[in-house]
Amino acid sequence: MSWVGLGLPARAQVPATSPTRDLAFYLTQARQNSPLSADVRNQGRAVQLETERLRAFYTKANGTLVGNYTAVPVLTRDNGRIRLSYSADNSTNYVGYDVALSNGALYQGYAQLTQPLFNQKRFEAYAQQAQGLARSQQNLSQLSLHDLEKLVGDQYILCRQDLDQLSYVRELLGILDKQRLLVRKLVEASLLKQSDYALLNIEVETQQLFLNTYRTAYHRDLLDLNVLCGLGDTTEVQLAPPDLPLRRTGPTPGLSGFTTRYRLDSLTLAANQRVFELRYKPVVNAFANGGLEAVTLADIPQRFGVSAGLQFSVYLFDGHQRQTSRDRTQVLLETTRAYQQNFATINPVRQQRLLYEVRQLDERQRLARQQIASYRQVLDSYKREVIAGQLSVVNYVQVLKNYATAARDLVLLENNRLLLINAYNYWTW
């Protein structure tokens, strides 16, 4: 709010050499410096990398190296002697695993190549799940960033309120200084009492106390604004009046940033169900390997070879988990739809309430400006009457206090109006 329009001269609240910053500057800094912005960007890159990993896992061949050595010792009881042997050899009287099954030992070492077959749909389902989770995380980060922008707007408005309060207190001090100079001359001429001059001094001290309070509040609130925006700056700067127009048009129905989360949640639930359904699809892999497989150490040189084949598996029965999972997904989808419908119902009401309050404040501001203009006329008239000795300083000071209260109330009305606009724009997203 500008005091020029009220008949009050605008005064610099901070040194003239200080830089001037506006709301757009702080909003830009908040977006750039917040880790949330990096999170939104990095989530997009991360899901691309995860999609490539899933493609390689489900559709590309993979190679492995396998090495095994298995020893199967037994206790032989031939010729009445009990001894530990790594192989039963030709003995028939021993304690241990059956030689016919274990072969006494196993030596394995080979390279195997496995190629998944018919896995394109499996890859697509897992990729959609990963992309859905990433989009949901991005949306949460964007919502948090939107919340941050509202906080920055509110804090900026609070700083401007401090500056406006400083402005009207300085204006009052200017009026008091001029009037005190005149009263002092009248006291020296014995036209007014010394108590009149003392009364003006008391009022000056009162306003100086308010000046110090508002200056301290501005410094504190400005530092809080810098913290919100991620600025390591403690310099006191000038803040321009906020350019905060009322956003008259909302988003396309169904595309609000607030309702996007519900749409993404529904897509994620559907993707999770598709992934669960994959367990009931056949899994087919082709494999080929080459290397060593022997059961005795002496045969190793002659036991190198190759093999190839197909692996097939499919679920037959798992206690109706498939239908249970489908029912669970349907219940969760109904919950998501209920949240979405609730928001679609109450948000227009919330917006209309905010608009109504803005209109009411506009009318109150109009009346407050008229009241301030009337006080200005009365003060000008009282000043002449005090000089002429027709009015006591007590009456003049009382009117001046009423004028100060009206000026303060106008500041609060304007900043409350800006806070309402900021809230309305927040919900119209």
C-alpha positions as CSV (number, residue, x, y, z in Angstrom):
1,M,0.0,0.0,0.0
2,S,1.3,3.5,-0.8
3,W,0.9,6.3,1.7
4,V,0.9,8.9,-1.1
5,G,-2.7,8.0,-1.9
6,L,-3.7,8.8,1.7
7,G,-2.1,12.2,1.7
8,L,0.9,10.9,3.7
9,P,4.3,11.3,2.1
10,A,6.2,8.1,1.3
11,R,9.4,7.9,3.3
12,A,12.3,5.5,2.9
13,Q,12.3,2.9,5.7
14,V,15.9,1.8,5.1
15,P,18.9,3.7,3.8
16,A,18.5,5.1,0.3
17,T,21.5,3.2,-0.9
18,S,19.9,-0.1,0.0
19,P,18.9,-2.3,-3.0
20,T,15.2,-2.6,-3.7
21,R,13.7,-6.1,-4.1
22,D,10.3,-7.3,-5.1
23,L,8.1,-10.3,-4.5
24,A,9.1,-11.9,-7.8
25,F,12.8,-11.8,-6.8
26,Y,12.1,-13.7,-3.6
27,L,9.8,-16.3,-5.2
28,T,12.5,-16.9,-7.9
29,Q,15.2,-17.3,-5.2
30,A,13.0,-19.7,-3.2
31,R,12.4,-21.9,-6.2
32,Q,16.0,-21.9,-7.2
33,N,17.5,-22.5,-3.8
34,S,15.0,-25.0,-2.5
35,P,16.1,-28.7,-2.6
36,L,12.6,-29.4,-3.8
37,S,13.4,-28.0,-7.2
38,A,16.4,-30.3,-7.5
39,D,14.2,-33.1,-6.4
40,V,11.6,-32.5,-9.1
41,R,14.4,-32.4,-11.8
42,N,16.3,-35.4,-10.4
43,Q,13.2,-37.6,-10.1
44,G,12.7,-37.3,-13.9
45,R,16.2,-38.2,-14.6
46,A,16.2,-41.1,-12.0
47,V,13.1,-42.7,-13.5
48,Q,14.7,-42.7,-17.0
49,L,17.7,-44.5,-15.6
50,E,15.4,-46.9,-13.7
51,T,13.5,-47.6,-16.9
52,E,16.8,-48.5,-18.7
53,R,17.8,-50.8,-15.8
54,L,14.4,-52.6,-15.9
55,R,14.7,-53.0,-19.7
56,A,18.1,-54.6,-19.3
57,F,16.9,-56.9,-16.5
58,Y,13.8,-58.2,-18.2
59,T,14.7,-58.2,-21.9
60,K,18.5,-58.5,-22.2
61,A,20.7,-61.5,-21.8
62,N,22.8,-61.8,-18.7
63,G,25.9,-63.9,-18.1
64,T,27.1,-65.5,-14.9
65,L,30.1,-67.5,-13.7
66,V,29.4,-70.5,-11.5
67,G,31.8,-72.4,-9.4
68,N,31.0,-75.3,-7.0
69,Y,32.9,-77.9,-5.1
70,T,31.0,-80.4,-3.0
71,A,32.7,-83.0,-0.8
72,V,30.6,-85.9,0.6
73,P,32.8,-87.8,3.2
74,V,31.7,-91.1,4.7
75,L,32.8,-93.5,7.5
76,T,33.9,-96.9,6.1
77,R,33.8,-100.0,8.2
78,D,35.7,-102.5,5.9
79,N,37.8,-105.2,7.5
80,G,36.7,-104.2,10.9
81,R,38.4,-100.8,10.7
82,I,36.5,-97.5,10.8
83,R,38.1,-94.7,8.9
84,L,37.0,-91.3,7.3
85,S,37.1,-91.3,3.6
86,Y,36.1,-88.6,1.0
87,S,34.7,-91.4,-1.2
88,A,33.2,-94.7,-0.4
89,D,35.0,-96.1,-3.5
90,N,34.0,-99.8,-3.7
91,S,33.0,-100.1,-0.1
92,T,29.4,-101.3,0.7
93,N,29.8,-101.0,4.4
94,Y,29.8,-97.2,5.2
95,V,27.9,-94.5,7.0
96,G,27.0,-91.3,5.0
97,Y,25.1,-90.1,2.0
98,D,24.4,-92.8,-0.6
99,V,27.2,-92.9,-3.1
100,A,24.8,-93.5,-5.9
101,L,23.2,-90.2,-5.2
102,S,26.1,-88.0,-4.2
103,N,28.9,-89.5,-6.4
104,G,31.2,-88.8,-3.5
105,A,32.1,-85.3,-4.7
106,L,31.2,-82.6,-7.3
107,Y,33.4,-80.2,-9.2
108,Q,31.7,-77.5,-11.2
109,G,32.9,-74.4,-13.0
110,Y,31.2,-72.9,-16.0
111,A,29.9,-69.7,-17.6
112,Q,26.2,-69.4,-18.3
113,L,24.3,-67.1,-20.6
114,T,20.5,-66.6,-19.8
115,Q,18.1,-64.9,-22.2
116,P,14.6,-64.0,-20.9
117,L,11.9,-64.7,-23.5
118,F,8.6,-63.1,-24.2
119,N,9.2,-60.5,-21.4
120,Q,8.3,-57.2,-23.2
121,K,5.0,-56.8,-21.4
122,R,6.6,-57.7,-18.1
123,F,9.2,-55.0,-18.6
124,E,6.5,-52.5,-19.6
125,A,4.5,-53.2,-16.5
126,Y,7.4,-52.7,-14.2
127,A,8.5,-49.6,-16.1
128,Q,5.0,-48.1,-15.7
129,Q,5.1,-48.9,-12.0
130,A,8.5,-47.1,-11.6
131,Q,7.4,-44.1,-13.6
132,G,4.2,-43.8,-11.7
133,L,6.0,-43.8,-8.3
134,A,8.4,-41.2,-9.7
135,R,5.6,-39.0,-10.9
136,S,3.9,-39.3,-7.5
137,Q,7.1,-38.2,-5.8
138,Q,7.6,-35.3,-8.3
139,N,4.0,-34.2,-7.6
140,L,4.6,-34.3,-3.8
141,S,7.8,-32.1,-4.3
142,Q,5.8,-29.7,-6.5
143,L,3.1,-29.5,-3.9
144,S,5.7,-28.7,-1.2
145,L,7.3,-26.1,-3.6
146,H,3.8,-24.6,-4.0
147,D,3.4,-24.5,-0.2
148,L,6.8,-22.8,0.0
149,E,5.8,-20.1,-2.5
150,K,2.7,-19.3,-0.4
151,L,4.8,-19.0,2.7
152,V,7.2,-16.7,1.0
153,G,4.3,-14.5,-0.2
154,D,2.8,-14.4,3.3
155,Q,6.2,-13.5,4.8
156,Y,6.8,-10.8,2.2
157,I,3.4,-9.3,3.0
158,L,4.3,-9.3,6.7
159,C,7.5,-7.4,5.9
160,R,5.6,-4.9,3.9
161,Q,3.2,-4.4,6.8
162,D,6.2,-3.6,9.1
163,L,7.4,-1.0,6.5
164,D,4.0,0.5,6.2
165,Q,3.7,0.8,10.0
166,L,7.1,2.5,10.0
167,S,5.9,4.8,7.3
168,Y,2.8,6.1,9.2
169,V,4.7,6.4,12.5
170,R,7.4,8.5,10.7
171,E,4.5,10.6,9.2
172,L,3.1,11.2,12.7
173,L,6.5,12.1,14.1
174,G,6.8,14.6,11.3
175,I,3.5,16.2,12.2
176,L,4.4,16.2,15.9
177,D,7.8,17.8,15.3
178,K,6.2,20.7,13.3
179,Q,3.4,21.2,15.9
180,R,5.9,21.0,18.8
181,L,8.0,23.7,17.2
182,L,4.9,26.0,17.0
183,V,3.7,25.1,20.5
184,R,7.2,25.9,21.9
185,K,7.1,29.3,20.4
186,L,3.7,30.0,21.7
187,V,4.8,28.8,25.2
188,E,7.8,31.2,25.0
189,A,5.3,33.9,24.1
190,S,3.2,32.9,27.1
191,L,0.2,32.1,24.9
192,L,0.2,28.4,25.8
193,K,1.1,26.5,29.0
194,Q,4.3,24.5,29.5
195,S,2.2,21.5,30.1
196,D,0.9,21.6,26.5
197,Y,4.5,21.4,25.3
198,A,5.2,18.5,27.7
199,L,2.2,16.7,26.5
200,L,3.5,16.9,22.9
201,N,6.9,15.6,24.0
202,I,5.2,12.6,25.7
203,E,3.4,11.8,22.5
204,V,6.6,12.1,20.5
205,E,8.3,9.6,22.9
206,T,5.4,7.2,22.5
207,Q,5.6,7.3,18.7
208,Q,9.4,6.8,18.8
209,L,8.8,3.7,20.9
210,F,6.5,2.4,18.2
211,L,9.1,3.3,15.6
212,N,11.7,1.2,17.3
213,T,9.3,-1.7,17.7
214,Y,8.4,-1.7,14.0
215,R,12.0,-1.3,12.9
216,T,13.0,-4.4,15.0
217,A,10.0,-6.4,13.7
218,Y,11.0,-5.5,10.1
219,H,14.6,-6.6,10.6
220,R,13.4,-9.9,12.2
221,D,10.8,-10.6,9.5
222,L,13.2,-9.8,6.7
223,L,15.7,-12.3,8.0
224,D,12.9,-14.9,8.2
225,L,12.1,-14.2,4.6
226,N,15.7,-14.7,3.6
227,V,15.7,-18.1,5.5
228,L,12.6,-19.2,3.6
229,C,14.2,-18.3,0.3
230,G,17.6,-19.9,1.1
231,L,19.4,-16.6,1.0
232,G,22.5,-16.2,3.2
233,D,22.0,-12.4,3.3
234,T,21.6,-10.2,6.4
235,T,21.6,-6.9,4.6
236,E,18.5,-4.7,5.2
237,V,16.9,-3.9,1.9
238,Q,13.9,-2.0,0.6
239,L,10.9,-4.0,-0.4
240,A,8.6,-2.9,-3.2
241,P,4.9,-3.0,-2.8
242,P,3.8,-6.6,-3.8
243,D,2.4,-7.1,-7.2
244,L,-0.2,-9.7,-6.3
245,P,-3.1,-9.7,-8.7
246,L,-6.1,-11.9,-8.0
247,R,-6.0,-15.0,-10.2
248,R,-9.4,-14.9,-11.7
249,T,-9.2,-18.1,-13.8
250,G,-8.5,-21.4,-12.2
251,P,-7.0,-24.5,-13.7
252,T,-8.8,-26.7,-16.2
253,P,-11.2,-29.0,-14.3
254,G,-9.4,-32.2,-13.3
255,L,-5.9,-30.7,-13.9
256,S,-5.5,-28.9,-10.6
257,G,-2.1,-29.4,-9.0
258,F,-4.0,-30.5,-5.9
259,T,-6.1,-33.2,-7.7
260,T,-3.1,-34.4,-9.8
261,R,-1.9,-36.4,-6.8
262,Y,-5.2,-38.4,-6.7
263,R,-5.0,-39.2,-10.4
264,L,-1.4,-40.3,-10.0
265,D,-2.3,-42.4,-6.9
266,S,-4.9,-44.2,-9.0
267,L,-2.5,-44.8,-11.8
268,T,0.1,-46.1,-9.3
269,L,-2.4,-48.5,-7.7
270,A,-3.4,-49.8,-11.2
271,A,0.3,-50.3,-12.1
272,N,1.0,-52.1,-8.9
273,Q,-1.9,-54.5,-9.6
274,R,-0.6,-55.2,-13.1
275,V,2.8,-56.0,-11.7
276,F,1.2,-58.4,-9.1
277,E,-0.7,-60.1,-12.0
278,L,2.6,-60.9,-13.7
279,R,3.4,-63.6,-11.3
280,Y,0.6,-65.7,-12.9
281,K,2.2,-65.4,-16.4
282,P,4.5,-68.1,-17.6
283,V,8.2,-67.3,-17.2
284,V,10.4,-68.7,-20.0
285,N,14.2,-68.4,-20.2
286,A,16.7,-69.8,-22.7
287,F,20.1,-70.7,-21.3
288,A,23.5,-72.0,-22.5
289,N,26.6,-72.8,-20.5
290,G,30.0,-74.2,-21.0
291,G,32.7,-75.4,-18.6
292,L,33.6,-78.2,-16.1
293,E,31.4,-80.6,-14.3
294,A,33.0,-83.7,-12.7
295,V,32.5,-86.0,-9.7
296,T,36.1,-87.2,-9.3
297,L,39.3,-85.2,-9.3
298,A,41.1,-87.5,-11.7
299,D,38.4,-87.1,-14.4
300,I,38.5,-83.3,-14.5
301,P,40.6,-83.0,-17.7
302,Q,37.9,-85.0,-19.6
303,R,34.9,-83.4,-18.1
304,F,34.7,-80.0,-20.0
305,G,31.5,-79.6,-22.1
306,V,28.5,-77.4,-23.0
307,S,24.8,-77.5,-22.5
308,A,21.7,-75.5,-23.5
309,G,18.0,-75.6,-22.8
310,L,14.8,-73.8,-21.8
311,Q,13.5,-73.0,-18.3
312,F,9.7,-72.7,-17.8
313,S,7.7,-71.9,-14.7
314,V,4.1,-70.9,-14.0
315,Y,1.9,-70.4,-10.9
316,L,-0.9,-73.0,-10.5
317,F,-2.5,-72.1,-7.2
318,D,-1.7,-69.7,-4.3
319,G,-4.7,-69.6,-2.1
320,H,-6.8,-67.0,-4.0
321,Q,-4.2,-64.2,-3.5
322,R,-4.9,-62.9,-7.0
323,Q,-8.5,-62.1,-6.3
324,T,-7.7,-60.8,-2.8
325,S,-5.1,-58.4,-4.4
326,R,-7.7,-57.2,-6.9
327,D,-10.3,-56.5,-4.1
328,R,-7.6,-54.6,-2.1
329,T,-6.7,-52.5,-5.1
330,Q,-10.4,-51.7,-5.7
331,V,-10.9,-50.6,-2.1
332,L,-7.9,-48.3,-2.3
333,L,-9.1,-46.8,-5.6
334,E,-12.5,-46.0,-4.0
335,T,-10.6,-44.2,-1.1
336,T,-8.6,-42.2,-3.6
337,R,-11.8,-41.2,-5.5
338,A,-13.5,-40.2,-2.3
339,Y,-10.6,-37.8,-1.5
340,Q,-10.7,-36.4,-5.0
341,Q,-14.5,-35.9,-4.9
342,N,-14.2,-34.2,-1.5
343,F,-11.6,-31.7,-2.7
344,A,-13.7,-31.0,-5.8
345,T,-16.7,-30.3,-3.6
346,I,-15.1,-28.1,-0.9
347,N,-12.4,-26.1,-2.9
348,P,-14.9,-23.9,-4.8
349,V,-16.6,-23.1,-1.5
350,R,-13.2,-22.2,0.0
351,Q,-12.4,-20.0,-3.0
352,Q,-15.8,-18.2,-2.8
353,R,-15.3,-17.5,0.9
354,L,-11.9,-15.9,0.2
355,L,-13.3,-13.8,-2.6
356,Y,-16.2,-12.7,-0.4
357,E,-13.7,-11.6,2.3
358,V,-11.6,-9.7,-0.3
359,R,-14.7,-7.8,-1.4
360,Q,-15.6,-7.0,2.2
361,L,-12.1,-5.7,2.9
362,D,-12.2,-3.6,-0.3
363,E,-15.3,-1.8,1.1
364,R,-13.8,-1.4,4.5
365,Q,-10.7,0.1,2.9
366,R,-12.8,2.6,1.0
367,L,-14.5,3.7,4.2
368,A,-11.1,3.8,6.1
369,R,-9.6,6.1,3.5
370,Q,-12.6,8.4,3.8
371,Q,-12.1,8.5,7.5
372,I,-8.4,9.3,7.2
373,A,-9.2,12.1,4.8
374,S,-11.6,13.5,7.3
375,Y,-9.1,13.3,10.1
376,R,-6.6,15.1,7.9
377,Q,-9.1,18.0,7.6
378,V,-9.8,18.0,11.3
379,L,-6.1,18.1,12.1
380,D,-5.4,21.0,9.8
381,S,-8.3,22.9,11.4
382,Y,-7.2,22.0,14.9
383,K,-3.7,23.1,14.2
384,R,-4.9,26.6,13.3
385,E,-7.1,26.7,16.4
386,V,-4.3,25.7,18.7
387,I,-2.1,28.4,17.2
388,A,-4.9,30.9,17.7
389,G,-5.4,29.7,21.3
390,Q,-8.9,28.5,20.6
391,L,-8.2,24.8,21.3
392,S,-6.2,23.0,23.9
393,V,-3.3,20.8,22.9
394,V,-5.0,17.9,24.7
395,N,-7.8,17.8,22.1
396,Y,-5.3,18.1,19.3
397,V,-3.3,15.1,20.6
398,Q,-6.4,13.0,21.1
399,V,-7.5,13.6,17.5
400,L,-3.9,12.8,16.4
401,K,-4.0,9.5,18.3
402,N,-7.3,8.6,16.6
403,Y,-5.7,9.5,13.2
404,A,-2.8,7.1,14.1
405,T,-5.2,4.3,15.0
406,A,-7.1,4.8,11.7
407,A,-3.8,4.8,9.7
408,R,-2.7,1.6,11.5
409,D,-6.0,-0.1,10.8
410,L,-5.8,0.8,7.1
411,V,-2.3,-0.8,7.0
412,L,-3.7,-4.0,8.6
413,L,-6.7,-4.0,6.2
414,E,-4.5,-3.8,3.1
415,N,-2.1,-6.5,4.3
416,N,-5.0,-8.7,5.3
417,R,-6.4,-8.2,1.9
418,L,-3.1,-9.3,0.3
419,L,-2.9,-12.3,2.5
420,L,-6.4,-13.3,1.4
421,I,-5.4,-12.9,-2.3
422,N,-2.3,-15.0,-1.7
423,A,-4.4,-17.7,-0.1
424,Y,-6.9,-17.6,-3.0
425,N,-4.2,-17.8,-5.6
426,Y,-2.7,-20.7,-3.6
427,W,-6.0,-22.7,-3.9
428,T,-6.5,-21.7,-7.5
429,W,-3.7,-23.8,-8.8
